[in-house]
């Protein structure tokens, strides 16, 4: 009874610590562009949300739609659901680890995710990623349950969580593909293949296809609509390496440890003979004989498929078709990585080595987490808007190279007298042909603020053109944003603040 109580206390401590990391300083940083679009889409009518002009499925925006109607659109409010999804994911990690292996693996996998900078970061962002992680874990949990025993509760849970997963992010499809690959391999190679009901499985997958079909045609049209200005670059092999570094809290040292522990999830070892003599250290090593054997190969195969399918398939698609690979999209795969690592730690026989390993992981993770909280990570739109609101004159022009950045600027700006325009009007790419239209756009304004964020002005043609007719009286770089103030050469403008002079 005492042991059971201690385990419950330890699990509760892990969950509460994970919740703390996800709620701490939740509103400290400005919203960035994608978060502002989350609010914009969530404020639409439900019928409009389903036909959004982007490639993300609508589930997250529907949830946020009802949330902001109840709690408003402050930074903390719009990010809070993501923090809760992230917190619930910790519990589901515990459930899956316990279901696949044992309670110790469940606690370790939950601990790894609790301290994961990758998951903390996206649990503090008003985007769909932490929701997709939670739904991935739910789908996988019911999938595991269905393989062991089919009942109506598990069946309903699997269908519901899987269809919600696909409606949360397009990478949810790769999780369903991974499940189907595993089912097929299991049916062909497992001795328990006769227990699998193929007709039932085909029926379940058919239900998922029918339920997801209404959005497929919308998705195809959306892809065609955004293709001409698609911003994701084609990946290379370093993109995959970079993803695993990100899973490891951006620590190469931690990644090396994680990869070694992942291999340990597949093996067990036993010392047959040998003893250590410090006086003859190297000689005594020759006396050691170990018995090493594979274990849990089926579960390792399952987790490996879960890990690599949402990475390799998008990578291949990106090489031969439209680039769709991004590390943050692969967050649905990272949970399997932590489960492999947790199993590797659990396989260690020495309690001291196990404790030291866990301590090293926690320390390295805390260093990364501390760095995250103590630096600016998101675009500083709050600061940019505050500067312009404070020092702009009535009817100054604010010129955005990427016109859609007006969405997040308007979230923070309180001035209603500024004239805001995008240049080019419906694009962000600036070239020698359309730059000739710039002076006509600004000709009636003595003062022009220029905001370059998500810019397509690779040759800096906007600033080079304006400097011919204007003085550059102010310049400052913010996180991923450049802010300029140009005034007519015959207009005398007092300095804003001395430290802001270019």
Residue, then its C-alpha position, 0 to 999 in steps of 0.5 A: x500500500x505504501x509503495x503504491x502511494x509513493x508511486x502515485x505521489x511521484x507521478x503527481x509530482x511529475x505532472x505538477x512540475x510539467x504543468x508548472x513549466x507549461x504555465x510559467x510566464x505564459x503571457x510574457x512574450x508577444x504573440x507571433x504571426x501564426x498565433x495572431x492568425x489562430x485568433x483571426x480564424x477562431x473569431x470567424x463563424x464555425x462554417x467559415x472556419x471549416x473553409x479556411x484559406x490555409x492547409x491546417x485542418x479546423x479542429x484547433x480553431x473550433x476549440x479556440x473559437x469557443x474558448x475565446x468567446x468565454x475567456x477573451x483573446x489575451x496572450x494568456x487566454x489564447x495560450x492556456x488551452x495548449x498548456x492544458x493539452x500539454x499537461x494532459x499529454x504527460x498523463x497519457x505518456x504515463x498510460x502508454x508507457x505503463x501499457x506497453x511496458x510497466x509503471x516505471x517506464x510510464x513514469x520515466x516517459x512522462x518525466x522526459x516529456x515534462x522536461x522536454x523544451x520542445x513540448x514546453x515551447x509548443x504548450x505555450x503557443x496558441x497553435x495546434x501542436x500540443x493538441x495533436x500530441x494529446x490526440x496522437x497519444x490517445x489514438x495510440x493508447x486505444x490502438x494498443x488496447x484494440x490489439x490486445x482486446x476488442x471491446x466497444x469502449x476501446x473501439x469508440x475511443x480509437x475511432x473518435x481520437x483518430x478522426x480528431x487527430x486527423x482534423x487537428x493537423x495533417x501530420x495526424x495522417x502519418x500516425x494512422x499510416x504508421x498504425x496500419x503498417x504495424x498492423x500489416x507487419x504484425x499480421x504477416x509475421x506474428x505468431x498471434x496473427x490469427x487473433x487479428x480480425x482483418x475485416x474489422x480493421x478494414x471496417x474501422x479504417x473505412x470509417x476513418x476515411x469516410x469521416x475525414x473525406x469531407x475535408x480532403x477536397x477542401x485541403x486539395x483546393x487550399x494547397x493549390x491556393x497557397x502553393x504560389x507563395x509556399x514558404x516551406x523550403x525543401x529539406x535535406x538530411x540535416x533537417x532530420x538531424x536537426x529535428x532530433x536535436x530539437x527533440x533533445x532540448x537543443x542539446x547535442x550532448x543530450x541527443x547523444x545520450x538519448x540515442x544510446x538509451x534508445x538502443x538500450x530499449x532493445x537489449x538486456x545484458x547479464x554479467x556471466x563472470x568477471x571482477x574489477x581490480x583497480x590495480x590491474x584495471x585494463x587486465x581485469x576488463x578481459x575477465x568480463x563476459x556478458x550475455x546480451x540478448x534482444x527483448x521487446x522486439x515487437x514493441x521496439x518495432x511499434x515505437x520505431x514505426x511511430x517515430x520514423x513514419x511521420x518523419x520519413x514520409x513527409x521528408x520523401x514527399x518534400x523531396x519529390x513534391x511540395x515541401x511539407x517537412x518541418x520539425x514542429x510538425x513532427x512533434x507527433x513522432x517525438x513521443x515515441x522517441x521518449x518512450x524508447x529512451x524511458x525503456x532504455x533507462x528502465x533496462x539498466x540493472x544498476x540503480x546508481x547508474x540509472x539515478x545518475x542517468x536520470x539526473x544528467x537528463x534533468x540537469x541538461x534539460x533544466x539548462x535548456x529550459x532556463x535559457x528558454x525562459x531567459x531569452x526572447x523566443x517570439x517576434x516582438x510585435x508588442x514592442x514594435x506596436x508600442x514604439x510606433x503608437x508612442x512616437x508616430x504622428x497622426x496619419x503616418x503611414x505604416x508600410x508592411x512588406x508582408x501585408x498579413x503582418x498587419x494582423x498581429x500588429x493590429x492586435x497590439x496597436x492602439x492607434x486608430x489614426x495610422x494609415x497601414x498598407x502592404x507592399x506589394x499589395x497582395x504579395x510579399x516578394x519585391x523585385x526590380x519590376x514592382x519596386x517602381x510602384x513604391x514611391x507612388x504608394x508613399x508619395x502623399x506621406x511625409x513620414x513612413x514607418x517600414x516593418x520588415x518581418x516575414x519579408x520577401x525583400x531579399x535585396x532590400x529594395x524597399x529601403x534602398x528606394x525610400x532613402x532616395x526621397x526620404x531621410x532614415x531617422x530611426x532604425x531598430x532590430x527586434x526579434x525577427x522584425x526590422x523597424x524603420x522610420x523614413x521622413x521627407x528630406x525637407x521635414x525636420x523630425x525630432x529624434x525619438x530616443x537617442x539610443x534608437x538612432x541608426 
